[in-house]
Amino acid sequence: MKNGILGTEKGGYDKKDVLMKIDAYMTLLMKIQKGTSSAEAKEDLIKIKNMPLKEVDENTEGFAKFDAEGYFSQMEYNIVAYFKQP
């Protein structure tokens, strides 16, 4: 991932699935900012983490797996860190 932009690769993750997962993380962050409970946020985070990501076939460009996984990890870190603030 260069400058916060997801790269592409043949046989990567389906772009629609990746964007749907990113949207789910962003929606959760907005809910947290509006005051959702940590229990509800944790429940939502588990659902998001379990969202399936299809791989496109080897001749089709998808989002680079390494970049997508790194982005998701950073989003999860930010969500967990939000609740660890004093």
Secondary structure, DSSP 8 states (H G I E B T S, - for coil): -BTTB--EEET-B-HHHHHHHHHHHHHHHHHHHTT--HHHHHHHHHHHHT----B--TTSEEE-HHHHHHHHHHHHHHHHHHHH--
